[in-house]
Amino acid sequence: MKKITFIGGGSFGFTRKLVKDILTFPAFKDVEIALMDIDEERLDYIKRACEKIARAGGYTEAKITATTDRVEALKGADGVLCTILAGDVDVWRHDILIPKKYGVDVNVGDTRGPSGIFRALRTIPVMLDICADIEKYCPNAIFLNYTNPMAMLCRAMQEKYPHLNITGLCHSVQGTAEMLARWVGADPKDVTYTCAGINHQAFYLDLKWNGKDMYPLLREAMKKPEILNEEQVRNNMFLHLDYYVTESSGHNSEYVAWYRKRADLIDKFCTSGTNWNPGHHAFILDIYDKRRSTWRDETEEFLNQSDSELDLTRGYEYAAYIFNAVFGDNTMFEFNGNVRNFNLIDNLPYGCCVEVPVVASRGGLRAMAVGSMPEQLAVLINTTARCEELAVEAALEGDARKVFWACAYDPLTSAVLSLDEIQEMVTEMLEKNKDFLPWYNGN
């Protein structure tokens, strides 16, 4: 029997999808799914949901357990998945509202910029505690992180626990490839690519449909207004930078200096989108506020479905395929993962967290070198990666000065604010988070 542990298992959407995928693999027919969360109510709901999935799929040998004890959940685990949120909505709403007060408009705010940096400062200590338990109770486990800010969290964990098998996963790579295939009328199975960069700011360096360059077809497709406007920000980036970026327009509008620094630019470039509403300030905050009052009803609706109504088709999230490759039936699997840049991308900072192709097999996880990024992309990504390096150093060293520097060079923040204004904003954010930052003494 294999054991796969979910830390933050009360994340209903992620946990439900990933458990469904895991159970579709014959190698995991008698798997133990160990769910761990600090919220007992959510834990009870997700345990019942997972039991429903197992029953509906006829996975009679699978075992679903639930606990609030992280050590109990981790003991003997072969695989670990992390989907935690450090602090509730009332904590991280200030990551978005304080920058807005100073003129930095945020749509999502969970990945980088001042909002992502402060989420990282609060979350890194928790992630390191999880790693310490993994080192003690399941040191050979494959640890897959889904929590944002992906790059900064993975960078900190891989710095402090280099011998653990840690990588971070995001569905933006395969999700965007599927979208681009749809735009040109291709079957996603016939589209191949090499994608590299950093999380949410990786680019398809090579994109082919049945072996032929797909980029000319994309340029032609964008002559249709419905396609051009489906992803306004990143379509505009593609038309100027020549390569397509992986994450949605809402996210990418925050990561660069070009779209959110003035109201007229937001009106021009951030008025539509299928995944997020890029022009909506604090979009994700509004979503989470709503879910606080609706998640029980949504969960009950799922539980009240008949078993025959459930869609048990295997999805495209990477996690189950990786586990199957390493300790299932050992079918090799290639995916894009977040790892340290040890000679993987030549013109990005050595040791920073990059997102590159990784091969999972019985031998573990092996990252693949991709050489150099095109220079116009390297300039953009270097700035972001170096800000993330400063932020991780700030968290590990307890250095408020480096928090300021990380925010000061953020492209959108520096496009909107002066250094004095950035310092004032960062100080206010540090004060708001001081209960989570024991090293911060007001200086």
N, C-alpha and C positions, 0 to 999 in steps of 0.2 A: 504493500500500500504506500502510495506517495501522499505527501502532505503539502498543501498550498495554503498559505496564511495571508489573510487580508488585514492590513493595518489601516484603520479608518473604514472598516467594512460597512459602516452605516451610510456610506455614499451610495444611495440606492441605485442611481442610474448606472454608474460604473460597475459596481459589484455585480449587479444583475446580469449585465452584458458579458462580463468577463467569466462569471461562473457558467453561464450558458455555453460560452465558447469552450471552456476547459472540458466540460462534460461530453462534448461531441467527439473527443479523441479516445479511441479504444484503450489506449495505454493508461487512461485515467478512469477507467470504469469503476475502480474501487478506491478512488481518491478520497482523502479527508480534506474537506474545505473548512478551514478554521477561520471563523469571522471574529475580529476583535474591534471593538469601538468603546469609547468612554461614555457614550450615550446609550443607556440601557433600552430606552424606548425604540430608538432607531435600530438597535441591534436585534431586538425581538422581531421587528417588522421584516428586516432583511433576511433573518434566519428562516422565517416562514416563506418568504418569497423564493429563496434558494431551494427549500424543500419542495415547493410547488414545481419549480423547474425540473428538479431531479425526478419527481413523481411523473410529471407530464412526459418526460423523455424516456421513461422506463429505466432510469439509471439506478437500479435497485441496490446496487452494491456501494454506491457513493454515500459518504457520511458527512453530514453538515453539523458542525459544532459552533458554539458562540460563547464568547467570554469577554469580560472587561479587563482581564489580566493579560497584559502583553507577553509576559514571560511564558505563561501557559500556552498561548497561541503560537509562539515561536519555537518552542522546544521540538527539535527534530524535523523542522520544516525543510522541504526540498526547494520550495519556491516561496518568495514573499512579494506581495504587491502592496504598494503604499498609495492611498488616496485620501490622506488626511487634510484637514483645514485647521491651522493653528489660530485659534481665536474665532469668535463668531462674527456675525455681520456688524454688530455694534462696535467691534474693535477695528476691523479693517475698512469700514466705511470712511474713516478719517484719512486713509491712504489716498482716497479719491477726492474728498471734499476739501481738504486743506490745500492741495495743489491748485484746485479750481479757484479758491479764494485769491490766490496769487496770479491767476491767469493761465495756468497749465491745465488744459481741458483733456480729460481722460474718458475713454469709452469703456475699457475693460479693467486695466490697471492691475493685472495679476502676474505680469511677466518681467517687466523692466521699467526704467524710469523711476522717479521717486516712489510711485505707488508699489512697483514690484520690488524695489530695494527694501522698503520697510516691511513688506511681507516676508522677504528673505531674512531680514534681521530677526523677526519673531520666530520663523519656522526652522532655521538652521539648527538652533540648539535642540529642538525636538527631534529632528532627523538624526542628529549625532547620537542622541540617546537611543534611538531605534537601532542604529548601527552598532552601538555598544552591546545591546542585547543580542543582535544577530551574531556578532563575533563570539559571544559566550555560549549561545544555545543552538545555533545552526550555522556555523562559520562557512560551510560549503554551499549554502543556499544561493540561488540566483535571486537577486534583489532588484525588482523592477519598480521604478518610481513613476507615478503619474501626477504627483503634486507639483503645482507651480509656486514660485518661479523656477521652472525646470533647470535651466542652465546653472543658476547660482546654487541651488540645492545640491545638484549632482557634483558640481565642482567642489563644494565644501566637504561632502561625504567622501569623495574620491581622494581628496587631500589628506583627510584624517584617517581613513581606513582603506589604504591602497590595495590591500590584500583581499578585500571582500569583492564578490562578483556583483558590482553595481552598475546599472545603466538606467537611463531615463527614457520614457516612451511618450510619444505624442502622435495623435492620429492625423496631424495636418499634412504629412508627406503623402500618405496613400490616399487621404481624402481629397487633396487638391489634384493629384494625378487622375483620380476618377472624374473630377469636375472637368479638367482639361480634355480628357477623352470624350466626354459628352459633348463639349463645345465643337469638336471637329468630327463627330459622328463615329468615333472609334470604339471598339470593344476594349474596356480597360485591361483585359487579359492580353491584348496585343500591344500594349504600351509599355515600353521599357525606359529606364532612366538611371542616371547617376545624380544623386542629390546630396549637397553638402553645404555647410556653413555653420550657423549656430541655431539653436532651437527657435522656431518662429521666424527666423531670418536665414533659412537655408534656401538655396536656389537649385533649380534643375539645370545642372551644367551640361547635361546631355539628355535629350528628350526625343524618343523615337516611336513611331507607329509602324509596326512590321519592318523595322530596320531602317526607316527613312526619317529624316529630320522633321519633327512635328511643328517646329516654331514658325515656319512660313504659313502653315495652315492656321495657326493661332492668330497670326496677324490678320489674315483674311477673315477669320471668324469675328474678330473684334470690329469689323466694319458694320456688323449688325448691332444696332443700339441695345437690343435686349441682352446681348452678351457683354458688350462694353460696360453697360451699367450694372450688370450683376455683381461685379467686383471692381468698383470704380478706382479705388486707391491702388490696388496691386496691378490692375490692368494698365493704369497710367505709369506705374513703376516699370512694368515690363516694356512698354513702348519706348521708354527712355533709357533703360538699363540693359535691355536685350535678353534678360533671363527672368524666368518667372519665380516668384517667392512663394513659400509654402503656406504661410498663415494668412488668415482672413484680413479683409480691409480694415475692419474695426481695430484689430490688434496693430496692424502695420501702420495705420495712421498715427499711432502713438510713438512708434519707434524711430521715426524720421522727422526731419525739420520742415517738411514740405507741405503738410496738409492741415494741421490743427493749430497753427500759430495765429491765424486770423479768422474771424467769423465768416468772411466772404469765401475763404478757402474751404472751410467746413461745408458751407452751402454748395460750393461747386463740386467738391470731390467726395463728400461723405453723406450723400442723400439717399443712397440705396445700397442694397446688399442682401443676400439670402441667408447668411449665417448669423451675422450680427447687424445691428443698425449702427453704422460707423459714426453718423452725425449725432447720435444720442449720447449726451453727457451722462456718465455713470450708468450706462445701460446694464451692465452686469449686476451692479448694486440694486437696481430696481427689480431685476429678475430674482435675486436672492431674497430681497424683502418680501416679494410675493410668495416665494416658495415656503417661507417660514409659516405661512398660514394655510398653504395648500398641500404640502407634501404628504400629510396623513391621508387626505382624501384621494390623492393620486395613487398612493400605495395601496389603499383599500380597494380602489378600482382594479388594480392589477391582481390582487389576491382574490377578488370576487369573479374574475374571469374563469370560465371553464378551462380545464387543462387542454382540451382540444383546440381552444382558441389561441394558445400561445404559439408564437413564432420561435421555433428552436433552431433556426438556420444559423450556422456558424458565421460570425461577423468578420470584419477585417482588422480588428484591434490585434496588435502584435503579440500580446502576452502569452496566450495559450499556445501559439505556434512556437514561441521561444522555449517554453517549458517542455513541449513535446520533443523539440530538437535536442535538448540537453539531457533530460531524464525521462522522456517518454519512449517513443519508438525510434528516436534518433534520426528522423528525417531532417536534413540540414535546412536551415531557413535564413534568408537574408532580410534584414530590416534596417531602418535608420535609427541609430541609438545615440545617446548623449554620453560621451567619454572624454577623457582629457586628451589634449592635442600633443601627443608625443610623436612628432614627425608624421602626422596625418594630413594636415593642411599647411603647406610651407609658409604662406604669407599671412597667417593669423598667429596671435601670441602663443608661444610655446607653453604648454601646460594649461591653457584655458579650456573651458568646456566647449566642445564642438559637437555637431550632429553630422554623422557620417555613416556610410554603409557598414554594417556589422554582420558577421556570420555567426549564427548559433549552431552548435553541433554537440556531439557527445563530449568533445574536448572543452566545451565552455563557450565563451564569447570572444570573438576575434575581430577587432576593428580593422578597416581597410583604408590604406592611404589613398588620397585622391590628388595629391600634388598641390598646385597653386590655384587659388580662385582668380577669375578675371579681375583685373586691377580695379575697375569701377565698383565691383562688389566688395573687394578686399578693403577699400577705404571705408565704406559704410560699416562693414562688419567689425573691422578692427576697433572703431570707436566704441561700438556697443560692447564688444568683448572686453575691452580694457576697463570700461565702466563696471562691468560685472566682476572683473578681477579685483578692483578696488573695493567693491561692496562686500565680496567674500572675505577679503582681508580685514575689512572693518568688523565684520561679524566675528571672525575667529580671534581677532586681537582686541576687540572692544575699543575701537578707535573711532570716535565721533568725527574727527577731522577727515578721515577717509570716507565716511558716509557723505559728508559735504562734497568732497572731490568727485565721488561717484555720481552724485546728482548734478554737479556743476557742468560736467562734460556730456550729460545726456543730451542728444540732439534736439529734442523738442523743448526741453527745459531751457537750454542755453539759447534757443531761438526766441524765447519769449521773455526771459528774465535776465536782469543784471546779476553779477556775482553777489552784491549786497542783498538783493531780493532773494536769491537762492539760499543764502546763509540764513536769512530770517525764516524762510519757509522750512528749511531743514531743522532748525532749532525748534520751531513749533511742533514739527512731527516727532522729533526726539522726545520732547516733553510729553506729548500725548501717548507715547509708547514706553515711557520710562518704567512702568510696572513689568514690562516684558524684557527690558534691557538692564539687567542688574549692574552692568559695567558702566552705565551712563550716570554721570554725577553732575550734569548740568553744564559741563564745559566741552 
